[in-house]
Amino acid sequence: MTVVGVTGSLSSGKTQVVRFFQKLGAEIFDADEAARAALKKGRPAYRAVVQIFGKQFLKSSGEIDRKKLAGRVFARPDDLKKLNILIHPGVIFECLEVIEKFRDKPGMLVLDVPLLFESKMEELADVTVVVSASTRRLIERSREKGISPALAGKIISTQWPLQRKKRLADFVIENDGTLKDLEEKVKEVFKKINTRQSHK
């Protein structure tokens, strides 16, 4: 199994790229999903978040209001560090379990990880892919998701610059065009990765 780490910036189109990889037959590990699960009511990280940040970040259902919490942590770098310390170990542990599960099977496992390089999770991958787009497109797409330009700017500023990630990546997929263009680019990278791994 070839392990491929896919990352990008907020609204660069990383999730869509991962969907196209899945369409081509790849297995997927979604770090965001693992992080969401870690914050479910009753989980250790949930209890720690309530203790550290307070009950004002809970919905009436008792679940964590992730949007409200995001507004807080992306405005305060120290709080973001605290939250990452609470969530990241569980996400990495779950990722290792998934890699172990698929290790001896043929094919491709794609790790969909927003903070791939920041959290050193690129070390778990054989190949890395960065999805890139212009700042204008990032802000536009964020707005379409209901994220204000101000919050989008704060989130983007907490991530490594795309240029830095691109220098570290094995492959870069530029996503300023149409969905069809993007799918073609993913197919091309998919083929290149398989060719490269088969020559090892």
NORUR-V821279 format. One record per pair of residues at least 4 apart in sequence whose C-alpha atoms are under 7 Angstrom apart, sorted by the first residue. I is the first residue (numbers start at 1). J is the second residue. Records with the same first field share a line. If there is no record, write none. Layout:
I = J ; J
This chain:
1 = 102 ; 103 ; 104 ; 105 ; 106 ; 107 ; 108 ; 109
2 = 107 ; 108 ; 109 ; 126
3 = 108 ; 109 ; 110 ; 125 ; 126 ; 127
4 = 109 ; 110 ; 111 ; 125 ; 126 ; 127 ; 128
5 = 110 ; 111 ; 112 ; 113 ; 122 ; 125 ; 127 ; 128 ; 129
6 = 110 ; 111 ; 112 ; 113 ; 128 ; 129 ; 130
7 = 14 ; 112 ; 113 ; 114 ; 115 ; 116 ; 129 ; 130 ; 131
8 = 12 ; 14 ; 114 ; 130 ; 131 ; 132 ; 162
9 = 156 ; 162
10 = 138 ; 156
11 = 138 ; 141 ; 142
12 = 131 ; 132 ; 133 ; 138 ; 175
13 = 17 ; 131 ; 175
14 = 18 ; 131
15 = 19
16 = 20
17 = 21 ; 186
18 = 22 ; 112
19 = 23
20 = 24 ; 183 ; 186
21 = 25 ; 26 ; 186
22 = 26 ; 27 ; 28
26 = 107 ; 108 ; 109 ; 110
27 = 108 ; 109 ; 110
28 = 109 ; 110 ; 111
29 = 95 ; 110 ; 111 ; 112
30 = 34 ; 111 ; 112 ; 113
31 = 35 ; 91 ; 112 ; 113
32 = 36
33 = 37
34 = 38 ; 91
35 = 39 ; 87 ; 91
36 = 40
38 = 43 ; 45 ; 46 ; 87 ; 90
39 = 43 ; 45 ; 46
40 = 46 ; 63
41 = 46 ; 63
42 = 46 ; 47
43 = 47
44 = 48
45 = 49 ; 86 ; 87
46 = 50
47 = 51
48 = 52
49 = 53
50 = 54 ; 55
57 = 64 ; 65 ; 68 ; 69
58 = 62 ; 63 ; 64 ; 65
59 = 63 ; 64 ; 65
65 = 69
66 = 70
67 = 71
68 = 72
69 = 73
70 = 74
71 = 75
72 = 76
73 = 77 ; 79 ; 80
74 = 80 ; 154 ; 155
75 = 154
76 = 80
77 = 81
78 = 82
79 = 83
80 = 84
81 = 85
82 = 86
83 = 87
84 = 88
87 = 91
88 = 92
89 = 93
90 = 94
91 = 95
92 = 96
93 = 97
94 = 98
95 = 99
96 = 100
97 = 101
98 = 102
99 = 103
115 = 119
116 = 120 ; 121 ; 122
117 = 121 ; 122
122 = 128
127 = 170
128 = 169 ; 170 ; 171
129 = 169 ; 170 ; 171 ; 172
130 = 165 ; 166 ; 169 ; 171 ; 172 ; 173
131 = 172 ; 173 ; 174 ; 175
132 = 162 ; 173 ; 174 ; 175
133 = 137 ; 138 ; 174 ; 175 ; 176
134 = 138 ; 176
135 = 139
136 = 140
137 = 141 ; 176
138 = 142
139 = 143 ; 149 ; 152
140 = 144
141 = 145
142 = 146 ; 147 ; 152
143 = 147 ; 148 ; 149
147 = 151 ; 152
148 = 152
149 = 153
150 = 154
151 = 155
152 = 156
153 = 157
154 = 158
155 = 159
160 = 164 ; 165
161 = 165
162 = 166
163 = 167
164 = 168
165 = 169
166 = 172
173 = 185
175 = 182
177 = 181 ; 182
178 = 182
179 = 183
180 = 184
181 = 185
182 = 186
183 = 187
184 = 188
185 = 189
186 = 190
187 = 191
188 = 192
189 = 193
190 = 194
191 = 195
192 = 196
193 = 197
194 = 198
195 = 199
196 = 200
